[in-house]
Amino acid sequence: MAGFFSGHDFTPNRIELAFREAENKKGFINLAGSNPTYEGLIFPPDILKKAAKPYWNKRRYSPDPRGLSSARSAISGYYGRRTPSLQIMPDDIFVTASTSESYGLLFALLADPGDNFLAPKISYPLFEHLAAIHHVKLRTYDMEEDDGWSIRESSIISESDERTRGIIIVSPHNPTGMVVKCAIPALDRLGLPVICDEVFAGFPYGVSDIPPLGTLHGKLPVFHLNGISKMFGLPDLKLGWIAISGTSVRDYEKRLELLNDTYLGANYPVQSMLPAIFDEGTGFVEHMRTRVRTGIDCALRLLSENGRIKAFRPDGGYYLFPEIDTGEDEEELVLRLLKNCRVLVHPGYYYDCNRGTHIMISCLTEIEKLSEGLKRIVSFI
């Protein structure tokens, strides 16, 4: 069999099988969830109904390859309100169906088959799938766990080669919560385009503000990726964007316009709703932030009660990535937590972490479930 993922083993792994068995048992708690709609965080339906009404009354589809003008203006205003402020004009914004689609468009824009991108060593597995689809390669740079998971600049330099076409930065980083707070000289030294994934930028924790990367690297072409899935807890409405800052952006925009026009994947009614979602959704966003901060506070307090668990205070996002000092294989630990505690966490190797024993905990989880699940883990370990 030929084609994408033809050699991939689709057999459920041991953790997946154990999860399927455990999730139907009384008292099961999922501490690895990332879907706000499963955790009682439902964006106000009245706002969505009101925002959709003008579109349904007119129902006229007039697509723009960069996205609906009013949607791009709303996104431009969002960057202008960030701290520090980043001025990105509406014409420098491309509306997409999702952050995943944005990555695919940028891989196609920046690289030919066989070229490569640098990506963090600790990383969400989405990148490798998207890279495979577009026949590009990923080369990974290291992160310093003992320095709050900061990016190791020497690794960025050493891993780049003549076929490197861009660098992926995730800030806040998934799942460590690291935020890039100051310029990274290695990026300027290489001068390559940067793809900055900011989908968790609405959730600062250890820092007061999360700077857009374009404010730290004003001359580099920076492609900022975000969307309404995480920011507004609206994963079902499927809308993302690419916002470009820096010099030489005109070199990319006409080609990116053609790529986006080829798909026109962004849902037109949702594009029309975006200004109202930005204008009227701020109260719900603050509610989500408060919930996540409360969850992280709770988790750090409970985890600190066990000296064998080392949890960094994240800069942002809504995950924790603690190290467990047991000397135990990660998979076996996660399986035992499922069997004995009826609690699901993710092992660190899901995120390509091969140092020590780590687990991923989502603090998006409803507080009572989060607290109970963590108490079980702390007691068991």
C-alpha positions, 0 to 999 in steps of 0.5 A, a space after each residue: 500500500 502506498 500513500 501517506 502513513 502507509 507504514 503507520 501502525 494504527 493498532 491502539 496502544 496499551 494506554 489507549 486500550 486501558 483508557 477505553 476500559 477505564 472510561 466506562 468505570 465509575 469514578 473515572 477522571 480524565 486529566 488529559 482533556 483539552 476540549 473546553 466543551 467537555 469541561 463545562 466551558 460553553 461560550 454563551 449561545 446568545 452571543 453566537 445567535 446574535 452574531 449569526 443573525 445578520 449573515 442569515 438575514 442576507 445570506 450572500 457569499 462573496 469570498 475573499 482569498 485573504 478572508 472576510 474584511 470585517 474578520 481581518 479587521 477584528 483580528 488586526 484590532 486584537 493584535 493592536 490590543 496585545 501587550 506589547 501592541 503589534 500593528 498588523 494591518 488587515 491585508 497582512 492577515 489570512 483567515 483559515 479553517 484552523 491552525 492545522 490548515 495554517 501550518 499546511 499552507 505555510 509548509 507549502 508556501 515556504 518549502 519544497 519536498 525534502 526541505 526542513 523546518 526546525 521544531 521544538 524537541 518537546 512537541 505536540 505530535 501534530 507537527 510530524 503528521 502535517 510535515 509528512 503530508 507536505 513531504 517536508 522534514 522536521 529537525 528538532 531543537 532542544 529545550 532546557 528543562 532546568 531553565 524553565 524549558 527555555 529554548 537552547 539557542 545553540 541547538 537552533 544553530 547546530 540543527 539548521 542546514 542549507 535546506 532549513 526553510 523556517 523555524 517553529 516557535 510555540 509560545 506559550 509552549 505545549 505542554 511545558 507552558 514556556 513563554 518566549 519573553 525576550 528576543 532570541 539572537 539565534 533567530 536573527 542570526 539565521 534570518 529565516 522565517 518564523 512560524 509562531 504558534 500562539 494558540 494559548 496566548 490568551 492564558 498567561 499564568 507566570 507572566 503578566 503578558 505574553 508578547 507577540 513574537 513579532 514585537 521581539 523580532 521586528 525585522 524577521 518575517 513572523 507568521 503568527 498562528 492563532 484561532 478561536 478554538 482555544 482563545 474563545 473555547 470554540 473548537 467546533 466553529 473552526 476558524 484560525 488565521 495567519 497574521 504576518 509581521 516583519 520585513 519582506 512580507 510582500 514577498 510571501 503574501 501573493 503566493 499565500 493568497 493563491 494558496 488560501 484561495 485554492 482551498 477557501 477553507 474558512 467557514 464564511 458564516 463564522 468569519 462574519 460572526 468574528 467581530 461580535 465574538 471579539 467584541 462580546 466574548 471578553 467576559 467569557 474569555 476572562 471566565 476561562 482564564 480565571 478557571 485555568 489559573 485556579 486549576 493551575 494553583 490547585 494543581 501546583 499546591 497538591 503536587 507539591 505535597 509529594 517530594 517525588 513530583 517536580 512541577 514547574 510553574 508555567 508561564 502560560 497555557 493550561 497544561 502542567 508537565 511535571 517530572 515524576 521521580 520514580 525510575 519507572 517507565 512512563 507507560 507503566 506508570 500511566 497504565 498503573 494510574 489508569 488501573 489503580 486510580 482510574 485517572 488518565 494522564 498522558 506520558 511524556 513520550 507522547 510529546 517526544 520527551 525522552 528524559 526522565 519520567 513526565 506526565 501531562 496534566 490539563 488544568 482545563 479540567 473542571 476544578 473538582 475533578 482536577 482536585 480529586 484526580 490529583 489527590 489520587 495521583 499524589 497519594 499513589 505515587 
